[in-house]
Amino acid sequence: MKKAALFIAFLLVACSCKQKQADDHISSPLMTKILFDIQVAETYSTMLRKDSIPTNTPIRNTDSLAHYYKTILAHYKITEKVFDNSLLWYRAHPEQLDSVYTHMLPMLANLESRYNVK
């Protein structure tokens, strides 16, 4: 009887731990800010070229982009692992990710209008 009770208690604890980890993610407002900064960095990185040969196709400067990602995550005090796990969580919850982008799009539009980006 004790073994069965201990086994059930163990299962309850194990299941509750897994549930907590599964829902552990960056909040929507913070994810909106992080993804906004990443989008700006992605766009800016296409403006930085290692060579001076002009092309019509935007090419990302991956060296600069890696630095920007590290800087953005450090600014928000987020590790790469936490960010990656949060992306996986949002991938499994597309309605929440849609909400993040719904809040981010006006921020991008405001930035575009401020700098007359065409």
Contacts in CASP RR format, 6 or more apart in sequence:
PFRMAT RR
TARGET T0000
AUTHOR 0000-0000-0000
METHOD contacts of the structure
MODEL  1
MKKAALFIAFLLVACSCKQKQADDHISSPLMTKILFDIQVAETYSTMLRK
DSIPTNTPIRNTDSLAHYYKTILAHYKITEKVFDNSLLWYRAHPEQLDSV
YTHMLPMLANLESRYNVK
22 89 0 8 1.000
23 89 0 8 1.000
24 85 0 8 1.000
24 89 0 8 1.000
25 31 0 8 1.000
25 85 0 8 1.000
25 86 0 8 1.000
25 89 0 8 1.000
25 90 0 8 1.000
26 34 0 8 1.000
26 78 0 8 1.000
26 82 0 8 1.000
26 83 0 8 1.000
26 86 0 8 1.000
28 96 0 8 1.000
28 99 0 8 1.000
28 100 0 8 1.000
28 103 0 8 1.000
29 103 0 8 1.000
30 76 0 8 1.000
31 86 0 8 1.000
31 90 0 8 1.000
31 100 0 8 1.000
32 100 0 8 1.000
32 103 0 8 1.000
32 104 0 8 1.000
32 107 0 8 1.000
33 76 0 8 1.000
34 72 0 8 1.000
34 73 0 8 1.000
34 76 0 8 1.000
34 78 0 8 1.000
34 83 0 8 1.000
35 100 0 8 1.000
35 101 0 8 1.000
35 104 0 8 1.000
36 104 0 8 1.000
36 107 0 8 1.000
36 108 0 8 1.000
37 72 0 8 1.000
37 75 0 8 1.000
38 68 0 8 1.000
38 69 0 8 1.000
38 72 0 8 1.000
39 104 0 8 1.000
39 108 0 8 1.000
40 111 0 8 1.000
41 65 0 8 1.000
41 68 0 8 1.000
41 69 0 8 1.000
41 72 0 8 1.000
42 60 0 8 1.000
42 65 0 8 1.000
44 64 0 8 1.000
44 68 0 8 1.000
45 60 0 8 1.000
45 61 0 8 1.000
45 62 0 8 1.000
45 64 0 8 1.000
45 65 0 8 1.000
45 68 0 8 1.000
46 58 0 8 1.000
46 59 0 8 1.000
46 60 0 8 1.000
46 61 0 8 1.000
48 61 0 8 1.000
48 64 0 8 1.000
49 59 0 8 1.000
49 61 0 8 1.000
50 61 0 8 1.000
50 63 0 8 1.000
73 79 0 8 1.000
73 80 0 8 1.000
73 83 0 8 1.000
90 96 0 8 1.000
90 97 0 8 1.000
90 100 0 8 1.000
91 97 0 8 1.000
111 117 0 8 1.000
END
